[in-house]
Protein backbone atom coordinates (compact mmCIF):
# COMPACT_ATOMS: atom_id res chain seq x y z
CA UNK A 1 0.00 0.00 0.00
CA UNK A 2 2.82 2.41 0.79
CA UNK A 3 4.76 2.07 -2.45
CA UNK A 4 1.51 1.97 -4.43
CA UNK A 5 0.33 5.14 -2.70
CA UNK A 6 3.57 6.90 -3.56
CA UNK A 7 3.25 5.82 -7.19
CA UNK A 8 -0.39 6.96 -7.30
CA UNK A 9 0.41 10.35 -5.78
CA UNK A 10 3.22 10.88 -8.25
CA UNK A 11 1.00 9.93 -11.20
CA UNK A 12 -1.98 12.07 -10.17
CA UNK A 13 -0.52 15.11 -8.42
CA UNK A 14 2.92 15.67 -9.96
CA UNK A 15 1.63 16.67 -13.43
CA UNK A 16 -0.70 19.24 -11.84
CA UNK A 17 2.29 21.10 -10.40
CA UNK A 18 4.70 20.41 -13.24
CA UNK A 19 6.99 18.27 -11.07
CA UNK A 20 8.70 14.97 -11.76
CA UNK A 21 7.76 13.54 -8.37
CA UNK A 22 5.90 14.71 -5.31
CA UNK A 23 6.62 11.72 -3.08
CA UNK A 24 9.75 9.57 -2.92
CA UNK A 25 10.43 6.07 -1.60
CA UNK A 26 13.63 5.31 0.27
CA UNK A 27 14.68 1.70 0.84
CA UNK A 28 15.56 2.47 4.48
CA UNK A 29 11.84 2.86 5.20
CA UNK A 30 11.28 -0.92 5.06
CA UNK A 31 13.58 -1.94 7.95
CA UNK A 32 12.60 1.20 9.85
CA UNK A 33 8.91 0.29 9.60
CA UNK A 34 9.60 -3.29 10.69
CA UNK A 35 11.65 -2.06 13.64
CA UNK A 36 8.95 0.36 14.76
CA UNK A 37 6.27 -2.34 14.53
CA UNK A 38 8.37 -4.74 16.61
CA UNK A 39 9.00 -2.00 19.19
CA UNK A 40 5.28 -1.25 19.45
CA UNK A 41 4.58 -4.96 19.91
CA UNK A 42 7.21 -5.32 22.64
CA UNK A 43 5.96 -2.24 24.48
CA UNK A 44 2.34 -3.41 24.38
CA UNK A 45 3.00 -6.92 25.78
CA UNK A 46 3.23 -5.87 29.47
CA UNK A 47 -0.15 -4.15 29.28
CA UNK A 48 -1.78 -7.14 27.61
CA UNK A 49 -0.32 -9.52 30.16
CA UNK A 50 -1.51 -7.34 33.04
CA UNK A 51 -4.97 -7.15 31.52
CA UNK A 52 -5.08 -10.91 31.00
CA UNK A 53 -4.02 -11.47 34.60
CA UNK A 54 -6.92 -9.40 35.94
CA UNK A 55 -9.67 -11.17 34.01
CA UNK A 56 -10.97 -14.72 34.04
CA UNK A 57 -12.18 -16.78 31.12
CA UNK A 58 -15.76 -16.52 32.31
CA UNK A 59 -15.61 -12.71 32.45
CA UNK A 60 -14.45 -12.57 28.87
CA UNK A 61 -17.22 -14.91 27.72
CA UNK A 62 -19.84 -12.85 29.55
CA UNK A 63 -21.12 -15.61 31.83
WOPE-V386652 format. One record per run of one state. SS is the DSSP state (@ for helix, = for strand, . for the rest). FROM is the first residue (numbers start at 1). TO is the last residue. If there is no record, write none. Layout:
# WOPE-V386652
ss = <SS;SS>
from = <FROM;FROM>
to = <TO;TO>
This chain:
# WOPE-V386652
ss = <.;@;.;@;.;@;.;@;.>
from = <1;2;13;14;18;28;55;57;62>
to = <1;12;13;17;27;54;56;61;63>
